[in-house]
Amino acid sequence: MQNTTNKSDHSSRTGRLQYALFLLLAFLIINPAQAAWTVVDSFTGGDVTTLVQDSAGNMYAATDGGGVFKSTDAAVSWSSTGSFTSASKTYSLFIDSSDNIFAGIADFSAIQKSTGGGANWAESGSASQF
């Protein structure tokens, strides 16, 4: 009798394990959060080094050799912010609580600041000050 119970328990556990694996695989297949990465746009001039988002949902991408790009449509399309950034090696971006954008520029050893959503940039300080 003991042997029959063990076989029954084993079959039951095996069935539950198979069902759990089936549910896990089904979840991974149909879960949209598990979707593959997709290229949404190409940047010219270098690799993306930093991504940041302002309070309005605009996204900014710093690039190594292409400057700073901006997206206003959830990263579907991107455009260069122009000015100093068009050929600079921008390695870092920071957005403060007032939505001012600060960019660390290797080419100029300087910090650039934009108060206009990336449309206007001015030097905020040199690296030697920090």
VOFI-138157 format. One record per residue: residue in one letter; y negated, x negated, z of N, C-alpha, C, O in turn; residue number from 1. Coordinates in nm, 3 decimals. Layout:
residues N
+------+---------+---------+---------+---------+---------+---------+---------+---------+---------+---------+---------+---------+-----+
! rest !    n_py !    n_px !    n_pz !   ca_py !   ca_px !   ca_pz !    c_py !    c_px !    c_pz !    o_py !    o_px !    o_pz !  nr !
+------+---------+---------+---------+---------+---------+---------+---------+---------+---------+---------+---------+---------+-----+
!    a !       Y !       X !       Z !       Y !       X !       Z !       Y !       X !       Z !       Y !       X !       Z ! NUM !
...
+------+---------+---------+---------+---------+---------+---------+---------+---------+---------+---------+---------+---------+-----+
***
This chain:
residues 130
+------+---------+---------+---------+---------+---------+---------+---------+---------+---------+---------+---------+---------+-----+
! rest !    n_py !    n_px !    n_pz !   ca_py !   ca_px !   ca_pz !    c_py !    c_px !    c_pz !    o_py !    o_px !    o_pz !  nr !
+------+---------+---------+---------+---------+---------+---------+---------+---------+---------+---------+---------+---------+-----+
!    m !   0.118 !  -0.081 !   0.000 !   0.000 !   0.000 !   0.000 !  -0.126 !  -0.086 !   0.000 !  -0.224 !  -0.056 !  -0.069 !   1 !
!    q !  -0.123 !  -0.191 !   0.076 !  -0.237 !  -0.281 !   0.085 !  -0.268 !  -0.341 !  -0.051 !  -0.385 !  -0.353 !  -0.088 !   2 !
!    n !  -0.167 !  -0.378 !  -0.124 !  -0.184 !  -0.439 !  -0.255 !  -0.250 !  -0.342 !  -0.352 !  -0.334 !  -0.385 !  -0.430 !   3 !
!    t !  -0.214 !  -0.215 !  -0.350 !  -0.273 !  -0.114 !  -0.437 !  -0.421 !  -0.096 !  -0.407 !  -0.501 !  -0.081 !  -0.499 !   4 !
!    t !  -0.457 !  -0.096 !  -0.280 !  -0.597 !  -0.079 !  -0.240 !  -0.680 !  -0.196 !  -0.290 !  -0.791 !  -0.176 !  -0.338 !   5 !
!    n !  -0.628 !  -0.316 !  -0.279 !  -0.701 !  -0.433 !  -0.327 !  -0.724 !  -0.426 !  -0.477 !  -0.832 !  -0.462 !  -0.525 !   6 !
!    k !  -0.624 !  -0.382 !  -0.553 !  -0.639 !  -0.367 !  -0.697 !  -0.743 !  -0.261 !  -0.729 !  -0.824 !  -0.278 !  -0.821 !   7 !
!    s !  -0.739 !  -0.154 !  -0.655 !  -0.835 !  -0.046 !  -0.676 !  -0.977 !  -0.093 !  -0.645 !  -1.070 !  -0.064 !  -0.720 !   8 !
!    d !  -0.993 !  -0.165 !  -0.533 !  -1.124 !  -0.218 !  -0.497 !  -1.174 !  -0.316 !  -0.603 !  -1.292 !  -0.315 !  -0.639 !   9 !
!    h !  -1.083 !  -0.401 !  -0.651 !  -1.119 !  -0.499 !  -0.753 !  -1.165 !  -0.431 !  -0.882 !  -1.266 !  -0.470 !  -0.940 !  10 !
!    s !  -1.091 !  -0.329 !  -0.925 !  -1.128 !  -0.254 !  -1.046 !  -1.262 !  -0.187 !  -1.029 !  -1.343 !  -0.185 !  -1.122 !  11 !
!    s !  -1.286 !  -0.132 !  -0.912 !  -1.412 !  -0.064 !  -0.885 !  -1.528 !  -0.163 !  -0.887 !  -1.633 !  -0.135 !  -0.945 !  12 !
!    r !  -1.510 !  -0.279 !  -0.825 !  -1.615 !  -0.381 !  -0.825 !  -1.641 !  -0.434 !  -0.964 !  -1.756 !  -0.454 !  -1.003 !  13 !
!    t !  -1.535 !  -0.456 !  -1.041 !  -1.548 !  -0.504 !  -1.177 !  -1.624 !  -0.402 !  -1.262 !  -1.711 !  -0.439 !  -1.340 !  14 !
!    g !  -1.593 !  -0.276 !  -1.246 !  -1.662 !  -0.170 !  -1.320 !  -1.810 !  -0.164 !  -1.283 !  -1.895 !  -0.148 !  -1.370 !  15 !
!    r !  -1.840 !  -0.176 !  -1.154 !  -1.980 !  -0.174 !  -1.111 !  -2.055 !  -0.296 !  -1.164 !  -2.171 !  -0.285 !  -1.204 !  16 !
!    l !  -1.989 !  -0.412 !  -1.164 !  -2.051 !  -0.533 !  -1.215 !  -2.078 !  -0.520 !  -1.365 !  -2.185 !  -0.558 !  -1.412 !  17 !
!    q !  -1.983 !  -0.468 !  -1.439 !  -2.003 !  -0.449 !  -1.583 !  -2.116 !  -0.351 !  -1.610 !  -2.197 !  -0.372 !  -1.701 !  18 !
!    y !  -2.123 !  -0.245 !  -1.531 !  -2.231 !  -0.146 !  -1.547 !  -2.366 !  -0.210 !  -1.515 !  -2.464 !  -0.186 !  -1.586 !  19 !
!    a !  -2.372 !  -0.290 !  -1.409 !  -2.498 !  -0.357 !  -1.372 !  -2.542 !  -0.454 !  -1.481 !  -2.660 !  -0.461 !  -1.514 !  20 !
!    l !  -2.447 !  -0.530 !  -1.538 !  -2.480 !  -0.621 !  -1.648 !  -2.529 !  -0.544 !  -1.771 !  -2.623 !  -0.587 !  -1.838 !  21 !
!    f !  -2.466 !  -0.431 !  -1.799 !  -2.509 !  -0.347 !  -1.911 !  -2.653 !  -0.300 !  -1.890 !  -2.734 !  -0.306 !  -1.983 !  22 !
!    l !  -2.685 !  -0.254 !  -1.769 !  -2.822 !  -0.208 !  -1.740 !  -2.922 !  -0.322 !  -1.752 !  -3.032 !  -0.303 !  -1.805 !  23 !
!    l !  -2.885 !  -0.440 !  -1.703 !  -2.974 !  -0.556 !  -1.712 !  -3.001 !  -0.592 !  -1.857 !  -3.116 !  -0.615 !  -1.895 !  24 !
!    l !  -2.898 !  -0.599 !  -1.937 !  -2.915 !  -0.630 !  -2.080 !  -2.999 !  -0.524 !  -2.150 !  -3.086 !  -0.557 !  -2.231 !  25 !
!    a !  -2.974 !  -0.397 !  -2.121 !  -3.053 !  -0.289 !  -2.181 !  -3.199 !  -0.303 !  -2.142 !  -3.287 !  -0.284 !  -2.226 !  26 !
!    f !  -3.226 !  -0.335 !  -2.016 !  -3.364 !  -0.353 !  -1.969 !  -3.431 !  -0.468 !  -2.043 !  -3.545 !  -0.454 !  -2.086 !  27 !
!    l !  -3.362 !  -0.579 !  -2.057 !  -3.421 !  -0.695 !  -2.124 !  -3.446 !  -0.669 !  -2.271 !  -3.542 !  -0.722 !  -2.328 !  28 !
!    i !  -3.363 !  -0.590 !  -2.334 !  -3.379 !  -0.561 !  -2.476 !  -3.495 !  -0.466 !  -2.502 !  -3.570 !  -0.485 !  -2.598 !  29 !
!    i !  -3.510 !  -0.364 !  -2.419 !  -3.611 !  -0.262 !  -2.448 !  -3.741 !  -0.278 !  -2.369 !  -3.836 !  -0.204 !  -2.394 !  30 !
!    n !  -3.747 !  -0.372 !  -2.276 !  -3.867 !  -0.390 !  -2.196 !  -3.975 !  -0.459 !  -2.278 !  -3.954 !  -0.572 !  -2.321 !  31 !
!    p !  -4.090 !  -0.394 !  -2.301 !  -4.195 !  -0.456 !  -2.382 !  -4.254 !  -0.581 !  -2.318 !  -4.309 !  -0.665 !  -2.389 !  32 !
!    a !  -4.245 !  -0.596 !  -2.187 !  -4.298 !  -0.715 !  -2.122 !  -4.218 !  -0.840 !  -2.159 !  -4.266 !  -0.952 !  -2.140 !  33 !
!    q !  -4.099 !  -0.821 !  -2.211 !  -4.015 !  -0.933 !  -2.250 !  -4.033 !  -0.968 !  -2.398 !  -3.955 !  -1.047 !  -2.452 !  34 !
!    a !  -4.134 !  -0.910 !  -2.464 !  -4.155 !  -0.933 !  -2.607 !  -4.185 !  -1.081 !  -2.634 !  -4.235 !  -1.153 !  -2.547 !  35 !
!    a !  -4.154 !  -1.123 !  -2.753 !  -4.177 !  -1.261 !  -2.793 !  -4.325 !  -1.286 !  -2.815 !  -4.402 !  -1.193 !  -2.839 !  36 !
!    w !  -4.365 !  -1.412 !  -2.808 !  -4.503 !  -1.451 !  -2.834 !  -4.533 !  -1.433 !  -2.983 !  -4.446 !  -1.455 !  -3.067 !  37 !
!    t !  -4.655 !  -1.395 !  -3.013 !  -4.697 !  -1.375 !  -3.150 !  -4.828 !  -1.446 !  -3.175 !  -4.919 !  -1.440 !  -3.092 !  38 !
!    v !  -4.840 !  -1.515 !  -3.288 !  -4.967 !  -1.577 !  -3.325 !  -5.060 !  -1.466 !  -3.371 !  -5.029 !  -1.393 !  -3.465 !  39 !
!    v !  -5.176 !  -1.454 !  -3.305 !  -5.269 !  -1.347 !  -3.340 !  -5.381 !  -1.396 !  -3.430 !  -5.441 !  -1.317 !  -3.502 !  40 !
!    d !  -5.410 !  -1.522 !  -3.427 !  -5.515 !  -1.577 !  -3.512 !  -5.500 !  -1.728 !  -3.507 !  -5.442 !  -1.782 !  -3.412 !  41 !
!    s !  -5.552 !  -1.795 !  -3.606 !  -5.545 !  -1.941 !  -3.608 !  -5.683 !  -1.999 !  -3.582 !  -5.784 !  -1.944 !  -3.625 !  42 !
!    f !  -5.686 !  -2.108 !  -3.511 !  -5.810 !  -2.179 !  -3.485 !  -5.814 !  -2.302 !  -3.575 !  -5.711 !  -2.363 !  -3.603 !  43 !
!    t !  -5.933 !  -2.337 !  -3.619 !  -5.948 !  -2.458 !  -3.698 !  -6.005 !  -2.566 !  -3.607 !  -6.094 !  -2.540 !  -3.527 !  44 !
!    g !  -5.953 !  -2.685 !  -3.621 !  -6.012 !  -2.797 !  -3.551 !  -5.942 !  -2.843 !  -3.426 !  -5.988 !  -2.938 !  -3.363 !  45 !
!    g !  -5.834 !  -2.783 !  -3.387 !  -5.765 !  -2.838 !  -3.272 !  -5.685 !  -2.737 !  -3.194 !  -5.683 !  -2.618 !  -3.224 !  46 !
!    d !  -5.618 !  -2.789 !  -3.092 !  -5.535 !  -2.707 !  -3.005 !  -5.620 !  -2.634 !  -2.902 !  -5.725 !  -2.683 !  -2.863 !  47 !
!    v !  -5.574 !  -2.518 !  -2.859 !  -5.642 !  -2.444 !  -2.753 !  -5.610 !  -2.514 !  -2.621 !  -5.494 !  -2.539 !  -2.590 !  48 !
!    t !  -5.716 !  -2.546 !  -2.545 !  -5.698 !  -2.616 !  -2.418 !  -5.719 !  -2.526 !  -2.297 !  -5.662 !  -2.551 !  -2.191 !  49 !
!    t !  -5.799 !  -2.421 !  -2.311 !  -5.830 !  -2.332 !  -2.199 !  -5.862 !  -2.193 !  -2.250 !  -5.925 !  -2.178 !  -2.354 !  50 !
!    l !  -5.819 !  -2.091 !  -2.176 !  -5.857 !  -1.952 !  -2.203 !  -5.920 !  -1.894 !  -2.078 !  -5.870 !  -1.913 !  -1.967 !  51 !
!    v !  -6.032 !  -1.821 !  -2.096 !  -6.096 !  -1.750 !  -1.984 !  -6.141 !  -1.613 !  -2.033 !  -6.152 !  -1.589 !  -2.153 !  52 !
!    q !  -6.166 !  -1.523 !  -1.938 !  -6.208 !  -1.387 !  -1.971 !  -6.327 !  -1.350 !  -1.882 !  -6.325 !  -1.375 !  -1.762 !  53 !
!    d !  -6.431 !  -1.288 !  -1.943 !  -6.546 !  -1.246 !  -1.864 !  -6.525 !  -1.104 !  -1.810 !  -6.422 !  -1.043 !  -1.836 !  54 !
!    s !  -6.622 !  -1.054 !  -1.735 !  -6.606 !  -0.924 !  -1.670 !  -6.602 !  -0.808 !  -1.768 !  -6.553 !  -0.700 !  -1.735 !  55 !
!    a !  -6.653 !  -0.829 !  -1.890 !  -6.650 !  -0.724 !  -1.993 !  -6.520 !  -0.725 !  -2.073 !  -6.499 !  -0.637 !  -2.157 !  56 !
!    g !  -6.434 !  -0.823 !  -2.047 !  -6.307 !  -0.832 !  -2.120 !  -6.310 !  -0.924 !  -2.240 !  -6.208 !  -0.940 !  -2.306 !  57 !
!    n !  -6.426 !  -0.985 !  -2.270 !  -6.433 !  -1.082 !  -2.379 !  -6.356 !  -1.206 !  -2.339 !  -6.359 !  -1.249 !  -2.224 !  58 !
!    m !  -6.286 !  -1.264 !  -2.436 !  -6.207 !  -1.383 !  -2.409 !  -6.269 !  -1.502 !  -2.481 !  -6.325 !  -1.488 !  -2.590 !  59 !
!    y !  -6.258 !  -1.619 !  -2.418 !  -6.311 !  -1.742 !  -2.474 !  -6.200 !  -1.846 !  -2.474 !  -6.126 !  -1.859 !  -2.377 !  60 !
!    a !  -6.189 !  -1.920 !  -2.584 !  -6.088 !  -2.024 !  -2.597 !  -6.156 !  -2.156 !  -2.626 !  -6.233 !  -2.167 !  -2.722 !  61 !
!    a !  -6.129 !  -2.256 !  -2.544 !  -6.179 !  -2.392 !  -2.569 !  -6.075 !  -2.463 !  -2.655 !  -5.955 !  -2.445 !  -2.636 !  62 !
!    t !  -6.122 !  -2.544 !  -2.749 !  -6.030 !  -2.616 !  -2.836 !  -6.062 !  -2.765 !  -2.837 !  -6.174 !  -2.807 !  -2.810 !  63 !
!    d !  -5.962 !  -2.842 !  -2.870 !  -5.975 !  -2.987 !  -2.879 !  -6.018 !  -3.022 !  -3.022 !  -5.934 !  -3.052 !  -3.107 !  64 !
!    g !  -6.147 !  -3.018 !  -3.047 !  -6.199 !  -3.055 !  -3.178 !  -6.256 !  -2.939 !  -3.258 !  -6.313 !  -2.962 !  -3.364 !  65 !
!    g !  -6.242 !  -2.816 !  -3.211 !  -6.295 !  -2.701 !  -3.285 !  -6.400 !  -2.624 !  -3.209 !  -6.454 !  -2.526 !  -3.261 !  66 !
!    g !  -6.431 !  -2.665 !  -3.087 !  -6.534 !  -2.598 !  -3.010 !  -6.481 !  -2.481 !  -2.931 !  -6.365 !  -2.479 !  -2.889 !  67 !
!    v !  -6.568 !  -2.381 !  -2.910 !  -6.536 !  -2.263 !  -2.831 !  -6.531 !  -2.142 !  -2.922 !  -6.621 !  -2.122 !  -3.004 !  68 !
!    f !  -6.427 !  -2.062 !  -2.907 !  -6.411 !  -1.939 !  -2.985 !  -6.419 !  -1.819 !  -2.892 !  -6.389 !  -1.830 !  -2.773 !  69 !
!    k !  -6.460 !  -1.704 !  -2.946 !  -6.475 !  -1.582 !  -2.867 !  -6.400 !  -1.467 !  -2.934 !  -6.399 !  -1.454 !  -3.056 !  70 !
!    s !  -6.338 !  -1.384 !  -2.850 !  -6.273 !  -1.262 !  -2.898 !  -6.329 !  -1.144 !  -2.819 !  -6.335 !  -1.147 !  -2.696 !  71 !
!    t !  -6.368 !  -1.041 !  -2.891 !  -6.418 !  -0.918 !  -2.827 !  -6.319 !  -0.804 !  -2.841 !  -6.348 !  -0.691 !  -2.800 !  72 !
!    d !  -6.202 !  -0.831 !  -2.900 !  -6.104 !  -0.725 !  -2.926 !  -5.965 !  -0.760 !  -2.872 !  -5.865 !  -0.744 !  -2.942 !  73 !
!    a !  -5.961 !  -0.806 !  -2.750 !  -5.834 !  -0.836 !  -2.681 !  -5.750 !  -0.940 !  -2.755 !  -5.628 !  -0.927 !  -2.764 !  74 !
!    a !  -5.815 !  -1.041 !  -2.809 !  -5.750 !  -1.156 !  -2.873 !  -5.688 !  -1.125 !  -3.009 !  -5.604 !  -1.202 !  -3.057 !  75 !
!    v !  -5.727 !  -1.015 !  -3.071 !  -5.677 !  -0.985 !  -3.205 !  -5.744 !  -1.077 !  -3.307 !  -5.679 !  -1.128 !  -3.397 !  76 !
!    s !  -5.875 !  -1.097 !  -3.292 !  -5.947 !  -1.187 !  -3.382 !  -6.042 !  -1.274 !  -3.300 !  -6.082 !  -1.238 !  -3.189 !  77 !
!    w !  -6.078 !  -1.389 !  -3.357 !  -6.160 !  -1.487 !  -3.289 !  -6.269 !  -1.537 !  -3.382 !  -6.249 !  -1.543 !  -3.504 !  78 !
!    s !  -6.385 !  -1.572 !  -3.327 !  -6.491 !  -1.633 !  -3.406 !  -6.553 !  -1.747 !  -3.327 !  -6.557 !  -1.744 !  -3.204 !  79 !
!    s !  -6.600 !  -1.847 !  -3.399 !  -6.661 !  -1.962 !  -3.335 !  -6.793 !  -1.921 !  -3.271 !  -6.866 !  -1.838 !  -3.326 !  80 !
!    t !  -6.823 !  -1.978 !  -3.155 !  -6.951 !  -1.950 !  -3.093 !  -7.061 !  -2.037 !  -3.153 !  -7.178 !  -2.020 !  -3.120 !  81 !
!    g !  -7.024 !  -2.132 !  -3.241 !  -7.122 !  -2.213 !  -3.313 !  -7.196 !  -2.312 !  -3.225 !  -7.144 !  -2.356 !  -3.122 !  82 !
!    s !  -7.316 !  -2.347 !  -3.267 !  -7.404 !  -2.438 !  -3.195 !  -7.335 !  -2.573 !  -3.174 !  -7.270 !  -2.624 !  -3.265 !  83 !
!    f !  -7.349 !  -2.630 !  -3.054 !  -7.290 !  -2.761 !  -3.025 !  -7.139 !  -2.757 !  -3.035 !  -7.075 !  -2.861 !  -3.054 !  84 !
!    t !  -7.080 !  -2.640 !  -3.021 !  -6.936 !  -2.631 !  -3.002 !  -6.854 !  -2.642 !  -3.129 !  -6.732 !  -2.655 !  -3.122 !  85 !
!    s !  -6.916 !  -2.637 !  -3.244 !  -6.838 !  -2.626 !  -3.368 !  -6.744 !  -2.743 !  -3.394 !  -6.644 !  -2.725 !  -3.463 !  86 !
!    a !  -6.772 !  -2.860 !  -3.343 !  -6.680 !  -2.973 !  -3.365 !  -6.652 !  -3.049 !  -3.237 !  -6.601 !  -3.161 !  -3.241 !  87 !
!    s !  -6.682 !  -2.991 !  -3.124 !  -6.667 !  -3.064 !  -2.999 !  -6.528 !  -3.052 !  -2.941 !  -6.453 !  -2.959 !  -2.970 !  88 !
!    k !  -6.496 !  -3.149 !  -2.858 !  -6.370 !  -3.147 !  -2.784 !  -6.399 !  -3.083 !  -2.649 !  -6.446 !  -3.149 !  -2.556 !  89 !
!    t !  -6.371 !  -2.956 !  -2.640 !  -6.399 !  -2.880 !  -2.520 !  -6.268 !  -2.866 !  -2.441 !  -6.173 !  -2.805 !  -2.488 !  90 !
!    y !  -6.266 !  -2.924 !  -2.322 !  -6.143 !  -2.926 !  -2.245 !  -6.139 !  -2.828 !  -2.129 !  -6.032 !  -2.803 !  -2.074 !  91 !
!    s !  -6.253 !  -2.772 !  -2.093 !  -6.251 !  -2.677 !  -1.982 !  -6.360 !  -2.573 !  -1.998 !  -6.467 !  -2.600 !  -2.052 !  92 !
!    l !  -6.331 !  -2.453 !  -1.951 !  -6.427 !  -2.343 !  -1.948 !  -6.422 !  -2.279 !  -1.811 !  -6.318 !  -2.275 !  -1.746 !  93 !
!    f !  -6.537 !  -2.230 !  -1.767 !  -6.546 !  -2.159 !  -1.641 !  -6.650 !  -2.049 !  -1.657 !  -6.755 !  -2.071 !  -1.716 !  94 !
!    i !  -6.621 !  -1.931 !  -1.605 !  -6.716 !  -1.821 !  -1.609 !  -6.748 !  -1.784 !  -1.464 !  -6.658 !  -1.755 !  -1.385 !  95 !
!    d !  -6.880 !  -1.785 !  -1.429 !  -6.917 !  -1.752 !  -1.292 !  -6.933 !  -1.600 !  -1.276 !  -6.912 !  -1.524 !  -1.371 !  96 !
!    s !  -6.970 !  -1.557 !  -1.158 !  -6.979 !  -1.414 !  -1.127 !  -7.089 !  -1.342 !  -1.205 !  -7.091 !  -1.219 !  -1.210 !  97 !
!    s !  -7.182 !  -1.418 !  -1.264 !  -7.288 !  -1.359 !  -1.347 !  -7.255 !  -1.366 !  -1.496 !  -7.341 !  -1.340 !  -1.580 !  98 !
!    d !  -7.132 !  -1.402 !  -1.528 !  -7.083 !  -1.418 !  -1.666 !  -7.149 !  -1.533 !  -1.742 !  -7.149 !  -1.532 !  -1.865 !  99 !
!    n !  -7.206 !  -1.630 !  -1.671 !  -7.250 !  -1.754 !  -1.736 !  -7.125 !  -1.834 !  -1.767 !  -7.033 !  -1.843 !  -1.686 ! 100 !
!    i !  -7.122 !  -1.893 !  -1.885 !  -7.006 !  -1.972 !  -1.927 !  -7.042 !  -2.120 !  -1.920 !  -7.146 !  -2.162 !  -1.970 ! 101 !
!    f !  -6.956 !  -2.198 !  -1.859 !  -6.975 !  -2.342 !  -1.851 !  -6.862 !  -2.408 !  -1.928 !  -6.745 !  -2.371 !  -1.912 ! 102 !
!    a !  -6.897 !  -2.506 !  -2.011 !  -6.798 !  -2.575 !  -2.093 !  -6.806 !  -2.725 !  -2.068 !  -6.914 !  -2.784 !  -2.073 ! 103 !
!    g !  -6.692 !  -2.786 !  -2.039 !  -6.684 !  -2.932 !  -2.024 !  -6.659 !  -2.994 !  -2.159 !  -6.554 !  -2.972 !  -2.220 ! 104 !
!    i !  -6.756 !  -3.071 !  -2.207 !  -6.750 !  -3.127 !  -2.342 !  -6.726 !  -3.278 !  -2.336 !  -6.809 !  -3.352 !  -2.283 ! 105 !
!    a !  -6.614 !  -3.322 !  -2.390 !  -6.580 !  -3.465 !  -2.386 !  -6.670 !  -3.545 !  -2.478 !  -6.708 !  -3.657 !  -2.444 ! 106 !
!    d !  -6.707 !  -3.491 !  -2.594 !  -6.787 !  -3.564 !  -2.692 !  -6.922 !  -3.608 !  -2.635 !  -6.970 !  -3.717 !  -2.665 ! 107 !
!    f !  -6.981 !  -3.525 !  -2.552 !  -7.114 !  -3.551 !  -2.500 !  -7.111 !  -3.595 !  -2.354 !  -7.216 !  -3.625 !  -2.297 ! 108 !
!    s !  -6.994 !  -3.599 !  -2.293 !  -6.981 !  -3.624 !  -2.149 !  -7.079 !  -3.536 !  -2.074 !  -7.151 !  -3.584 !  -1.986 ! 109 !
!    a !  -7.079 !  -3.409 !  -2.107 !  -7.177 !  -3.318 !  -2.049 !  -7.115 !  -3.182 !  -2.020 !  -7.007 !  -3.149 !  -2.068 ! 110 !
!    i !  -7.187 !  -3.107 !  -1.941 !  -7.153 !  -2.968 !  -1.914 !  -7.253 !  -2.883 !  -1.990 !  -7.374 !  -2.896 !  -1.971 ! 111 !
!    q !  -7.204 !  -2.795 !  -2.075 !  -7.290 !  -2.702 !  -2.148 !  -7.281 !  -2.565 !  -2.081 !  -7.176 !  -2.528 !  -2.028 ! 112 !
!    k !  -7.391 !  -2.490 !  -2.084 !  -7.396 !  -2.359 !  -2.021 !  -7.446 !  -2.256 !  -2.121 !  -7.540 !  -2.280 !  -2.196 ! 113 !
!    s !  -7.380 !  -2.140 !  -2.122 !  -7.425 !  -2.027 !  -2.204 !  -7.454 !  -1.909 !  -2.113 !  -7.372 !  -1.872 !  -2.028 ! 114 !
!    t !  -7.571 !  -1.850 !  -2.130 !  -7.606 !  -1.729 !  -2.056 !  -7.603 !  -1.609 !  -2.148 !  -7.633 !  -1.498 !  -2.105 ! 115 !
!    g !  -7.566 !  -1.628 !  -2.273 !  -7.566 !  -1.520 !  -2.371 !  -7.431 !  -1.494 !  -2.434 !  -7.423 !  -1.467 !  -2.554 ! 116 !
!    g !  -7.326 !  -1.500 !  -2.356 !  -7.193 !  -1.470 !  -2.411 !  -7.146 !  -1.567 !  -2.516 !  -7.069 !  -1.530 !  -2.605 ! 117 !
!    g !  -7.192 !  -1.690 !  -2.508 !  -7.151 !  -1.793 !  -2.604 !  -7.243 !  -1.805 !  -2.723 !  -7.224 !  -1.894 !  -2.806 ! 118 !
!    a !  -7.344 !  -1.719 !  -2.734 !  -7.436 !  -1.725 !  -2.848 !  -7.535 !  -1.841 !  -2.835 !  -7.572 !  -1.901 !  -2.935 ! 119 !
!    n !  -7.577 !  -1.871 !  -2.714 !  -7.674 !  -1.977 !  -2.690 !  -7.618 !  -2.073 !  -2.586 !  -7.562 !  -2.031 !  -2.484 ! 120 !
!    w !  -7.634 !  -2.201 !  -2.613 !  -7.583 !  -2.303 !  -2.522 !  -7.693 !  -2.403 !  -2.491 !  -7.776 !  -2.433 !  -2.577 ! 121 !
!    a !  -7.694 !  -2.455 !  -2.370 !  -7.788 !  -2.560 !  -2.331 !  -7.716 !  -2.653 !  -2.234 !  -7.626 !  -2.612 !  -2.161 ! 122 !
!    e !  -7.758 !  -2.781 !  -2.234 !  -7.695 !  -2.875 !  -2.144 !  -7.731 !  -2.839 !  -2.000 !  -7.847 !  -2.819 !  -1.965 ! 123 !
!    s !  -7.627 !  -2.832 !  -1.918 !  -7.645 !  -2.796 !  -1.778 !  -7.639 !  -2.918 !  -1.688 !  -7.679 !  -2.910 !  -1.572 ! 124 !
!    g !  -7.591 !  -3.027 !  -1.739 !  -7.580 !  -3.150 !  -1.661 !  -7.488 !  -3.248 !  -1.731 !  -7.406 !  -3.209 !  -1.814 ! 125 !
!    s !  -7.502 !  -3.373 !  -1.698 !  -7.415 !  -3.474 !  -1.756 !  -7.303 !  -3.506 !  -1.658 !  -7.314 !  -3.480 !  -1.539 ! 126 !
!    a !  -7.199 !  -3.562 !  -1.709 !  -7.084 !  -3.595 !  -1.626 !  -7.121 !  -3.698 !  -1.520 !  -7.058 !  -3.703 !  -1.414 ! 127 !
!    s !  -7.222 !  -3.780 !  -1.547 !  -7.260 !  -3.883 !  -1.449 !  -7.322 !  -3.822 !  -1.324 !  -7.330 !  -3.888 !  -1.220 ! 128 !
!    q !  -7.367 !  -3.696 !  -1.332 !  -7.426 !  -3.629 !  -1.216 !  -7.320 !  -3.580 !  -1.119 !  -7.351 !  -3.550 !  -1.004 ! 129 !
!    f !  -7.196 !  -3.570 !  -1.163 !  -7.092 !  -3.508 !  -1.081 !  -7.001 !  -3.607 !  -1.019 !  -6.908 !  -3.570 !  -0.948 ! 130 !
+------+---------+---------+---------+---------+---------+---------+---------+---------+---------+---------+---------+---------+-----+
***
